[in-house]
Amino acid sequence: ASESAAARKSSDESEGRAEAVSTKDPRVYLIDAGEMTNERLLGLRWFRGVGFHWLRHIFITHLHGDHVYGLPGVLLSIGFYT
């Protein structure tokens, strides 16, 4: 069984979409990375506990801005550019 938590602000879709899914081991998968995804992930208590260290895969459903504009911030947080 897995836990999931939306990392999106449903009241304003212009900020984009993202979904973070955590498994028991504790791997984390990110589905899409709309604007402010990084900040919204850090706002989730369970994600602060496991952190970016456990982010294993990022899946992008399609290349619209509301699904990818937050990707650079997430990549910076996991140290992709270093």
C-alpha positions as CSV (number, residue, x, y, z in Angstrom):
1,A,0.0,0.0,0.0
2,S,1.2,3.5,-0.6
3,E,0.3,7.0,0.6
4,S,-0.2,9.9,-1.7
5,A,-0.6,13.6,-1.2
6,A,-1.5,16.2,-3.7
7,A,1.2,18.9,-4.0
8,R,-1.2,21.1,-5.9
9,K,-3.3,24.1,-5.0
10,S,-6.7,23.1,-6.3
11,S,-8.2,26.5,-6.1
12,D,-5.9,28.0,-8.7
13,E,-5.0,25.7,-11.6
14,S,-2.8,28.4,-13.1
15,E,-0.1,27.4,-10.5
16,G,0.2,24.0,-12.1
17,R,-0.2,20.4,-11.0
18,A,1.9,17.9,-9.2
19,E,1.3,14.7,-7.3
20,A,3.8,13.2,-4.9
21,V,3.4,9.5,-4.1
22,S,5.3,7.9,-1.2
23,T,5.9,4.2,-0.7
24,K,6.7,2.4,2.6
25,D,10.5,2.0,1.9
26,P,10.4,5.3,1.7
27,R,10.7,6.0,-2.1
28,V,9.0,9.1,-3.4
29,Y,7.7,9.5,-7.0
30,L,6.7,12.9,-8.4
31,I,4.1,13.0,-11.2
32,D,4.3,16.4,-13.0
33,A,5.9,19.5,-11.6
34,G,3.8,22.6,-12.0
35,E,4.8,26.0,-10.6
36,M,5.6,26.1,-6.9
37,T,5.9,22.3,-6.7
38,N,9.1,22.6,-4.7
39,E,7.5,24.9,-2.1
40,R,4.3,22.8,-1.9
41,L,6.3,19.6,-1.4
42,L,8.2,21.2,1.5
43,G,4.9,22.2,3.0
44,L,3.8,18.6,3.3
45,R,4.7,17.2,6.7
46,W,5.3,13.6,5.5
47,F,7.6,14.9,2.7
48,R,9.7,17.0,5.1
49,G,10.3,13.7,6.9
50,V,11.5,11.8,3.9
51,G,12.9,14.7,1.8
52,F,14.3,15.0,-1.7
53,H,16.8,12.3,-0.9
54,W,14.2,9.7,-1.5
55,L,12.8,11.2,-4.7
56,R,13.4,8.3,-7.2
57,H,11.6,9.3,-10.3
58,I,9.9,12.3,-11.8
59,F,7.2,11.5,-14.4
60,I,6.0,14.3,-16.7
61,T,2.6,13.5,-18.3
62,H,2.9,16.2,-21.0
63,L,4.9,19.3,-21.8
64,H,2.4,22.0,-21.0
65,G,3.7,24.7,-18.7
66,D,1.2,23.9,-15.9
67,H,2.9,20.5,-15.6
68,V,6.6,21.4,-16.0
69,Y,7.3,25.0,-14.9
70,G,8.3,23.8,-11.4
71,L,10.8,21.3,-12.6
72,P,13.9,23.5,-12.5
73,G,13.2,24.3,-8.8
74,V,12.8,20.6,-7.9
75,L,16.0,19.7,-9.8
76,L,17.9,22.4,-7.9
77,S,16.6,21.0,-4.6
78,I,17.8,17.5,-5.4
79,G,21.2,18.7,-6.5
80,F,20.8,17.8,-10.2
81,Y,22.7,20.8,-11.4
82,T,25.7,20.4,-9.1
